[in-house]
């Protein structure tokens, strides 16, 4: 009878470990897919405003490292930008995936439309290496096989000495891993057990939880920040504008929005190269951060365009705008290169009178374009014309 109980317990443990492996496998796959689609959406938002093929190619080359093994933009005219010929020579052919391992090429392909800017009707294609998740799954499966083998060898002793004290923590671990599969990766796996193997299992899975939480945080940051400069991107800027509008509803204008265009960046990229151009953009972002207050927001909107949100001003941001203008007029020193950049600034103010984020952005954009056409460094939207 004891042998029958031991066999039953071993079968139950095997089934439990198989269930845990299933939940972990599902969690890894779902997290991988979420990460891939969020990364594609973020990159698409950065690429959409770009019009120059060299800039798009440079952007895609920068992200085509590590897990991203395929990156290209297909324009409306059918032209492909970004993916190197060597990838095609390796036999990798793009085919959008709805699930991992769909086409047996060990690459998860995602497509995202490029909306707005100069890439109307174009689409971004990214391919993510599936080998990393396969290795994780294999390692976890191997560990569980070892655990099952150990349990099978010492099962009768464990049943006699521990009994339910072993199964209870494993059930707690199963429930905790089910929570991870649902996306709750922040809470620590606080599962106590007198058995070393179970504690080691908890330790390994808690390390996996920590890594998943870290990756989730990193991807959340990437979704809200510019890849090149590290500044907030347009998504985060709009969120902060929305919060200010809700907080100040019905009151006079409480902030100003500046759109800043750095002129001649395309010529700089063509003459001095993408590296110098990228360093100038990073320096411009640092200068803007240095001259604004802690509660203000500096964002990169993509390409050669920046935005500044000045809080607590009511059509009296002239001093702050003057300081920003002077910072942008100073020479940029990049190695042996001394570079002069012309900055054109468009200003709009939040009046609180049925004004939406789109209205505010369009007003600042219109003022900035007027500054470029007239040659004036700063133009404030007046509502005329």
Buried (B, 14 or more C-beta within 10 A) or exposed (E): EEEEBBEEBBEEBBEBBEEBBEBBBBBBBBBBBBBBBBBBBBBBBBBBBBEBEBBBBBBBBBBBEEBBBBBBBBBEEEEEBBBBEEBEEEEBEBEEBEEBBEBEBBBBBBBBEBEEBBBEEBBBBBBBBBEEBBEBBEEBBEBBEEBBEEBBEEBBEBBEEBEEEBBBBBEBBBEBBBBBBEEEBEEEBEBEBEBEBBBEBBEBBBEBBBEBBEBBEEBEEBBBBBBBBEBBBBBBBBBBBEEBBEEBEEEEBBBBBBBBBBBEBBEBBEEBEBEBBBBBBBBBBBBBBEBBEEEBBBBBBBBBBBBBBBBBBBEEBEEBBEEBBEBBEEEBEBEEBEBEBBBBBBBBBBBBEEBEBEBBBEBBBBBBBBBBEEEEBBBBBEEEE
